[in-house]
Amino acid sequence: MAYQFFRTDLFAISGVSNNTVLCLMTNLGDDIYKFPTAKSSASWLRLVPNNKVSGVRILSSKDRKG
């Protein structure tokens, strides 16, 4: 059903489960190409940590809740 909805196999991405696909369906609709880059879509899905960087040094790295 998800493949027919998005016309893409989202389950081929590691870490994507039924709940993730359901979240995408309800929040994005059928347009998964709303994000300009893969980095911005991964950040929206909260798959990347929230790094605070000064120069090249990481000051803190926390996972966001959600």
C-alpha distance (Angstrom), angle and dihedral (degrees) to the residues before:
residue distance angle dihedral
M1 . . .
A2 3.82 . .
Y3 3.80 91.1 .
Q4 3.80 91.0 53.3
F5 3.82 91.8 46.5
F6 3.83 98.0 48.9
R7 3.81 98.8 22.8
T8 3.83 86.0 -134.8
D9 3.80 132.4 91.6
L10 3.81 100.6 -117.6
F11 3.80 91.8 172.6
A12 3.82 88.7 69.7
I13 3.83 86.9 74.2
S14 3.79 111.3 88.5
G15 3.78 113.0 -117.3
V16 3.81 95.0 25.2
S17 3.80 111.8 124.4
N18 3.77 136.2 173.2
N19 3.81 90.7 -86.5
T20 3.81 91.8 53.5
V21 3.80 92.5 51.3
L22 3.81 90.9 46.8
C23 3.82 89.5 51.4
L24 3.80 90.0 51.4
M25 3.79 91.9 49.0
T26 3.79 93.4 51.8
N27 3.81 98.1 41.6
L28 3.80 104.4 34.7
G29 3.74 104.0 28.7
D30 3.78 114.5 -152.1
D31 3.83 95.9 -35.6
I32 3.82 107.5 88.5
Y33 3.80 90.5 163.9
K34 3.84 94.7 75.5
F35 3.80 91.5 108.0
P36 3.79 118.1 80.4
T37 3.83 94.1 -143.6
A38 3.79 139.8 18.5
K39 3.81 88.2 -117.3
S40 3.80 92.5 60.6
S41 3.80 92.9 47.9
A42 3.84 91.6 49.2
S43 3.79 89.1 50.2
W44 3.81 91.3 50.7
L45 3.81 89.4 51.1
R46 3.82 88.0 50.6
L47 3.79 93.1 -123.1
V48 3.81 92.8 132.8
P49 3.81 127.6 64.8
N50 3.80 122.8 -110.3
N51 3.81 100.5 -111.8
K52 3.80 121.7 -170.0
V53 3.80 106.7 -156.8
S54 3.80 131.8 -172.6
G55 3.77 109.2 -169.2
V56 3.79 104.3 -46.3
R57 3.82 95.6 -28.5
I58 3.82 120.2 97.5
L59 3.81 108.9 -134.7
S60 3.80 96.3 -173.9
S61 3.78 138.4 -10.6
K62 3.79 120.6 -161.5
D63 3.77 134.3 164.9
R64 3.78 112.0 -122.8
K65 3.77 119.1 -124.5
G66 3.73 118.5 -111.0
